[in-house]
Amino acid sequence: MKIKISHDSKLSWSGDALALSFFTDKVELNPELTQLDQNLDNTITELITETEFTGKSGETIITRVGGKNSLRKIILVGLGKEEDLTLDSFRQAGGNIARIAKQNNIKTLAIAINHNNYEDDILAQVISEGIILALHEDKRFKSEQKTSKITLDSIELLDLPASNTAIETAEKITSGVILARELVNAPANEINPITMAKTVEKIATEYGLELTILEQADCEKLGMGAFLGVALASDLPPKFIHLIYKPEGIAKRKLAIIGKGLTFDSGGLNLKISGSGIETMKMDMGGAAATFGAAKAIAQLKPNVEVHFISAVTENMISGKAMHPGDILTASNGKTIEINNTDAEGRLTLADALVYSDKLGVDAMVDLATLTGACIVALGNDIAGLWTTNTPLATQLTTSAQIAGEKFWQMPLEDKYFDQLKSPIADMKNTGSRAGGSITAALFLQQFVKNTPWAHLDIAGPVWAEKPTAIDNEGGTGFAVRTLVNWILSN
């Protein structure tokens, strides 16, 4: 499927289907659309009237075209209220149009969007992102591949004098989102510490990135007792993955992204029971998936920023070697941790990864993880949590997220809540009470950051979709890749 910029007008374009956009309560035809409507025997006005089309966000209508003309179908898409318009409105519109075109066996499609006051290139980029993500299907594990006799071959963007570079940027970013989706979707017998490392090796080879993989013995030498404590019960060896993108010349900034990499989480001896969502715990490496998805995109976009992509990858399993509730682990910074819940394992792997990253001398670092159910209780399935004491970093991340169309809400790092983690026999416990559970998890991680500006992102809700949206299918969403890429590009 090819997306391209077209210099044709709505009146002159010929192909299978033309998509037009409208704002809520402003479903009216300008002179050009009035002429087009007349050319189409009033198809547009009749469609608006008969379907009571209002232009609300996500609303899509399609019909066959009457009269003698080269168009087969007209698609109407709603953008919502003009005053509520964001860049993501266009991304969602692109996705909605692509979905309805595919469902109706459209082969060639043109999209004419009311582009308001946004720059042409950024609009072309986000519309293209929506199209590509909406059309992505993960059928790797289907024994029978159903294919349509008619496929959507080309999409042209009309009335949008953008450069082809904008579309290329969208293709690079979405390649990272799709990698993250497919990593999250893959079952634990496909993606495990060994195969995750091989996946990253392929990225490093293809794009010329530096790669270091620390094996268990290497991690032992570095004193990564928290990470290795989680890995004890697995029959598969842990892999500490450090992927580096370096630009040509002197980098303006040096950043680190650390993703939680639990390829399967059984809960350990605090076993997750049936109904707890254990069958979805293949997605507990969603932070690592987003990290390496961002790496793939950045390797193609080539910003003048050095970026370290890091994940301590393992399984949390059950065996005679498993860590016990009550055990005390020692992290690589010397902090001791009393384990009062083996199902709070992600923060243990992140602890050693944060200590490692903090020693790299980066200007800022961000960790992201499917860390707590408490964050979903607080913010629901669509919004991720953000914790940091660094105001400039918080602003950078929230601005990047807004451009990405990904929702974050900054949460408090309430120092008093750390009292819940105090242990009489160690420096801290690994969990507190249920109340404020996502906050105490962030406070736990903070103990392993010394000097570097740091932010923690809890993406437990948005990393997985229970039902399709305009641009996401059911399953892995690739959440946070676009935000991370925007953050890196903004530095």
C-alpha positions in Angstrom: 0.0 0.0 0.0 1.4 3.3 -1.1 0.6 6.7 0.4 1.5 9.8 -1.6 0.9 13.5 -1.9 -1.4 14.4 -4.8 -1.7 17.8 -6.5 -5.1 17.0 -8.0 -8.1 18.8 -6.7 -11.2 17.1 -5.4 -12.9 18.0 -8.7 -10.3 16.4 -10.9 -9.2 13.4 -8.9 -10.3 10.0 -10.3 -10.2 6.7 -8.5 -12.4 4.3 -6.5 -13.3 6.5 -3.5 -12.9 10.0 -2.2 -13.0 10.8 1.5 -14.2 14.2 2.8 -14.0 15.5 6.3 -16.4 17.7 8.3 -16.6 19.4 11.7 -19.5 18.8 14.1 -22.4 21.3 13.5 -20.5 22.6 10.4 -21.6 20.0 7.9 -21.8 22.4 5.0 -20.4 22.5 1.5 -18.0 25.2 0.4 -18.1 26.3 -3.3 -15.7 23.5 -4.4 -17.7 20.8 -2.7 -20.9 22.3 -4.0 -19.5 21.9 -7.5 -18.4 18.4 -6.8 -21.8 17.6 -5.4 -23.4 18.8 -8.6 -21.0 16.7 -10.6 -22.1 13.7 -8.6 -25.8 14.3 -9.0 -26.2 15.7 -5.4 -24.8 12.5 -3.9 -23.1 14.3 -1.0 -26.0 16.4 0.1 -28.3 13.4 -0.1 -25.9 11.2 1.9 -25.7 13.9 4.6 -29.4 14.3 4.8 -30.4 10.6 4.6 -27.9 9.4 7.2 -28.3 12.5 9.5 -24.5 12.8 9.3 -23.4 15.3 12.0 -19.6 15.2 11.7 -19.0 14.0 15.2 -15.5 12.5 15.9 -15.2 9.0 14.5 -18.4 9.1 12.4 -17.9 7.5 9.0 -20.4 7.1 6.2 -19.9 5.6 2.7 -22.1 5.4 -0.4 -21.9 4.6 -4.1 -21.8 7.6 -6.4 -24.5 8.4 -8.9 -24.1 9.9 -12.4 -21.5 9.6 -15.0 -18.1 10.1 -13.4 -15.0 8.2 -12.5 -15.6 8.0 -8.8 -17.2 4.8 -7.4 -17.8 5.9 -3.8 -17.8 8.9 -1.4 -16.7 8.6 2.2 -17.6 11.2 4.8 -15.7 11.3 8.1 -16.3 13.4 11.2 -13.6 15.4 12.9 -15.6 16.5 15.9 -15.9 20.1 17.1 -13.5 22.4 15.5 -12.5 24.0 18.8 -11.6 20.5 20.2 -9.4 19.7 17.3 -5.9 18.2 18.0 -3.3 16.6 15.9 -4.6 13.2 17.0 -8.0 14.1 15.5 -6.3 13.8 12.1 -4.5 10.6 13.0 -7.8 9.0 14.1 -9.6 10.3 11.0 -6.9 8.7 8.8 -7.4 5.4 10.6 -11.2 5.6 10.4 -11.1 6.3 6.6 -8.6 3.5 6.0 -10.7 1.0 7.9 -13.9 1.8 6.1 -12.1 1.8 2.7 -10.7 -1.6 3.4 -14.0 -3.0 4.5 -15.6 -1.8 1.3 -13.0 -3.2 -1.1 -11.6 0.1 -2.2 -8.4 -0.2 -4.3 -7.5 3.5 -4.9 -8.5 6.2 -2.3 -8.1 9.9 -2.0 -8.4 11.8 1.3 -9.3 15.5 1.5 -9.1 16.7 5.1 -10.1 20.1 6.5 -6.6 20.9 7.8 -7.3 24.0 9.9 -4.1 25.8 11.0 -1.7 22.9 11.3 1.4 22.7 9.2 1.0 20.6 6.0 4.0 18.3 6.8 2.9 17.4 10.3 -0.7 16.8 9.1 0.5 14.5 6.3 2.6 12.6 8.8 -0.1 12.0 11.4 -2.8 11.1 8.8 -0.3 8.6 7.3 0.4 7.2 10.8 -3.3 6.6 11.3 -3.7 4.9 8.0 -0.7 2.6 8.4 -1.6 1.6 12.0 -5.3 1.0 11.2 -4.4 -1.3 8.3 -1.8 -3.3 10.2 -3.0 -6.8 11.0 -1.0 -9.3 13.1 -1.8 -12.7 11.5 1.5 -14.4 12.2 -0.1 -17.2 14.2 -3.1 -17.9 11.9 -2.9 -21.2 10.1 -5.0 -19.9 7.3 -4.3 -16.4 5.8 -7.5 -15.0 4.5 -6.8 -12.4 1.8 -9.2 -10.1 0.0 -9.3 -10.3 -3.8 -9.2 -6.5 -3.8 -6.6 -4.7 -1.7 -6.1 -1.0 -0.9 -3.2 -0.3 -3.2 -2.8 3.5 -3.0 -3.9 6.4 -0.9 -3.5 10.0 -2.1 -3.6 13.0 0.2 -5.3 16.0 -1.6 -5.2 19.7 -0.8 -2.1 19.1 1.4 1.1 20.5 -0.2 3.3 18.5 2.1 6.6 16.8 1.3 7.1 13.1 0.8 9.5 13.3 3.8 6.4 13.6 6.0 5.1 10.3 4.8 8.5 8.7 5.1 8.7 9.9 8.7 5.3 8.3 9.4 6.5 5.0 7.9 9.6 5.0 10.1 7.7 5.8 13.3 4.9 3.3 12.7 7.5 0.6 11.9 8.6 1.0 15.5 5.0 1.0 16.8 4.2 -2.2 14.8 7.4 -3.9 16.2 6.2 -3.1 19.7 2.7 -4.4 18.9 4.0 -7.7 17.5 6.4 -8.2 20.5 3.5 -7.7 22.9 1.1 -9.9 20.9 3.6 -12.8 20.6 3.0 -15.6 23.2 5.7 -16.4 25.8 6.7 -19.5 23.9 7.7 -17.2 21.0 9.1 -14.2 22.8 11.3 -15.1 25.8 14.6 -13.6 27.0 16.6 -15.5 24.3 14.3 -14.6 21.4 14.0 -11.0 22.6 17.7 -10.7 22.5 17.8 -12.1 19.0 15.2 -9.6 17.9 17.3 -6.7 19.2 20.4 -8.2 17.6 18.5 -8.0 14.2 17.7 -4.4 14.8 21.3 -3.6 15.7 22.6 -5.4 12.6 20.1 -3.9 10.2 20.6 -0.3 11.4 24.2 -0.3 12.5 23.6 0.2 16.2 25.9 -0.8 19.1 24.7 -3.7 21.2 25.8 -5.2 24.5 24.0 -8.2 26.0 25.0 -9.0 29.6 24.6 -12.7 30.4 23.9 -14.0 33.9 27.5 -14.1 34.9 28.0 -10.6 33.8 25.0 -9.4 35.9 26.4 -11.3 38.9 29.7 -9.5 38.6 27.8 -6.2 38.6 25.8 -7.2 41.7 22.4 -7.2 40.1 20.8 -9.2 42.8 17.3 -7.7 42.4 17.1 -8.6 38.7 18.7 -12.0 39.1 16.4 -12.8 42.1 13.4 -12.6 39.7 15.2 -14.7 37.1 16.0 -17.5 39.6 13.0 -19.8 38.8 13.1 -19.6 35.0 14.8 -22.4 33.0 15.7 -19.7 30.5 18.7 -17.5 31.1 18.2 -13.8 31.8 19.4 -11.2 29.2 20.4 -7.7 30.1 20.1 -5.8 26.8 21.8 -2.5 26.1 21.3 -1.1 22.6 22.9 2.2 21.6 22.1 4.7 18.8 24.9 7.2 18.2 24.5 9.9 15.6 27.3 11.0 13.3 29.4 13.7 14.8 28.9 15.1 18.3 25.5 14.4 19.9 23.6 17.3 21.3 22.2 15.2 24.1 22.6 11.8 25.7 19.4 10.0 26.8 18.4 6.6 28.2 15.1 4.7 27.9 14.6 1.7 30.2 11.8 -0.8 29.5 10.5 -3.5 31.8 11.1 -6.8 30.1 9.1 -9.5 31.8 8.4 -11.9 28.9 6.0 -13.8 31.1 4.9 -13.1 34.7 3.3 -16.0 36.6 3.5 -14.0 39.8 6.1 -16.4 41.2 5.2 -18.1 44.5 2.6 -15.4 45.0 1.0 -17.1 42.0 -1.5 -15.2 39.9 -4.8 -17.2 40.0 -7.3 -17.9 37.3 -9.2 -14.7 36.6 -6.3 -12.5 37.5 -5.3 -12.0 33.9 -2.4 -14.5 34.0 -3.2 -15.5 30.4 -2.3 -12.0 29.3 1.0 -11.8 31.1 2.9 -12.2 27.8 2.3 -8.4 27.6 4.4 -7.7 30.8 7.3 -6.8 28.5 5.3 -3.9 27.0 7.8 -1.5 28.3 10.7 -3.3 26.6 8.6 -3.6 23.5 8.1 0.1 23.3 11.7 0.7 24.1 13.0 -1.3 21.2 10.2 -0.1 19.0 11.4 3.4 19.6 14.9 2.3 18.9 13.9 0.9 15.5 12.2 4.3 14.6 15.1 6.4 15.9 17.7 4.3 14.0 15.8 5.3 10.8 15.1 9.0 11.7 18.7 9.6 12.7 18.4 12.6 15.2 21.5 14.2 16.5 21.0 12.6 20.0 22.7 9.6 21.5 20.2 7.2 23.0 20.6 4.1 25.2 17.8 1.6 25.0 18.0 -0.8 28.0 16.0 -3.7 29.3 16.6 -6.4 32.0 14.8 -9.3 30.3 13.6 -12.4 32.1 10.6 -14.5 33.1 9.0 -14.6 36.6 8.3 -18.3 37.1 7.9 -21.0 39.8 10.4 -23.7 40.6 12.4 -25.0 43.6 14.9 -22.1 42.8 12.3 -19.4 43.0 12.7 -16.4 45.3 10.5 -16.7 48.4 8.3 -14.2 50.1 10.5 -13.0 52.9 13.8 -13.3 51.0 16.1 -10.3 51.0 17.8 -9.3 47.7 20.6 -6.9 47.3 20.5 -4.5 44.3 23.6 -3.3 42.4 23.7 -0.1 44.4 23.9 -2.0 47.7 20.2 -1.4 48.7 18.6 -4.4 50.4 15.0 -5.3 49.6 12.7 -7.6 51.6 10.4 -9.4 49.2 6.9 -9.4 50.6 5.3 -10.1 47.2 7.0 -12.0 44.4 4.4 -10.7 42.0 5.9 -7.2 42.4 8.8 -8.3 40.3 9.0 -5.7 37.6 10.3 -3.0 39.9 13.1 -5.4 41.0 14.3 -5.8 37.4 14.0 -2.1 36.8 16.0 -1.3 40.0 19.2 -2.8 38.7 18.5 -1.4 35.2 18.1 2.1 36.7 21.4 1.8 38.6 23.1 0.7 35.4 21.6 3.5 33.4 22.3 6.2 36.1 26.1 5.4 35.7 26.1 6.1 31.9 26.2 9.9 32.4 23.1 10.6 30.4 21.3 13.9 30.5 17.9 12.3 31.3 16.4 8.9 31.5 12.9 7.5 31.3 11.7 4.1 32.5 8.4 2.6 31.3 6.6 -0.5 32.5 3.4 -2.4 32.8 4.1 -2.0 36.5 0.9 -1.8 38.5 -2.8 -2.7 38.4 -3.1 0.3 40.8 -2.4 2.7 38.0 -5.3 1.2 36.0 -7.5 1.6 39.0 -6.4 5.3 39.3 -6.4 6.3 35.6 -8.4 3.6 33.7 -7.2 1.7 30.6 -6.6 4.7 28.3 -4.3 6.9 30.4 -0.8 6.1 31.6 0.8 7.5 34.7 3.9 9.8 34.8 6.1 10.4 37.8 9.0 12.8 38.1 10.3 15.6 40.2 12.0 17.2 37.2 9.6 19.9 35.8 11.4 20.4 32.4 11.4 16.6 31.8 7.7 16.4 32.7 6.9 19.2 30.3 8.9 17.5 27.5 7.2 14.2 28.0 3.6 15.6 28.2 4.2 17.8 25.1 5.6 14.8 23.2 2.6 12.7 24.3 0.1 15.3 23.1 1.7 15.3 19.6 1.7 11.5 19.7 -2.0 11.3 20.7 -1.1 9.2 23.7 -2.5 10.2 27.1 -0.4 10.6 30.3 -1.3 12.1 33.6 1.3 13.3 36.0 1.0 11.7 39.5 2.5 12.8 42.8 5.7 11.4 44.3 4.4 11.7 47.9 7.5 11.1 50.1 5.4 10.2 53.1 4.0 7.2 51.3 7.5 5.6 51.3 6.7 4.7 55.0 4.7 1.8 53.6 7.9 0.4 52.1 10.0 0.5 55.3 11.2 -2.8 56.5 12.5 -3.7 60.0 15.2 -6.1 58.5 16.1 -4.5 55.2 16.3 -1.1 53.6 12.9 -1.4 52.1 10.1 -3.8 51.1 9.2 -4.2 47.5 5.5 -3.4 48.0 3.3 -1.2 50.3 -0.4 -1.4 50.9 -3.0 -1.4 48.1 -3.8 2.3 48.7 -1.6 4.4 46.4 0.1 1.3 45.0 1.3 3.0 41.8 2.8 5.9 43.8 4.7 3.6 46.2 6.0 1.6 43.1 7.4 4.9 41.7 8.9 5.8 45.1 10.6 2.3 45.2 12.2 3.0 41.7 13.3 6.4 42.9 15.7 4.8 45.4 17.8 3.5 42.5 18.3 6.8 40.8 21.1 9.0 42.1 21.7 12.1 40.1 20.2 11.8 36.6 16.9 13.6 35.8 14.4 10.7 35.7 10.8 10.0 34.9 8.8 6.8 35.4 5.9 5.9 33.1 3.4 3.3 34.2 1.7 2.1 30.9 -0.2 -0.9 32.3 -3.5 0.2 30.9 -2.9 1.6 27.4 -0.4 -1.1 26.3 -3.3 -3.5 25.5 -6.6 -2.9 23.8 -9.6 -5.1 24.6 -11.4 -4.0 21.4 -10.3 -2.2 18.3 -10.2 1.6 18.0 -9.6 3.8 15.0 -5.9 3.0 14.8 -5.5 0.0 17.2 -6.6 -3.5 16.8 -7.4 -5.8 19.7 -4.2 -6.7 21.6 -0.9 -4.9 21.7 -1.1 -1.2 20.9 2.5 -0.2 20.7 1.7 2.5 23.3 4.4 5.0 24.2 6.6 4.4 21.1 5.4 7.7 19.4 5.8 9.6 22.7 9.3 8.3 23.2 10.3 9.1 19.6 8.9 12.6 19.9 10.7 13.1 23.2 14.0 12.1 21.6 13.4 14.3 18.6 12.6 17.3 20.8 16.0 17.1 22.5 
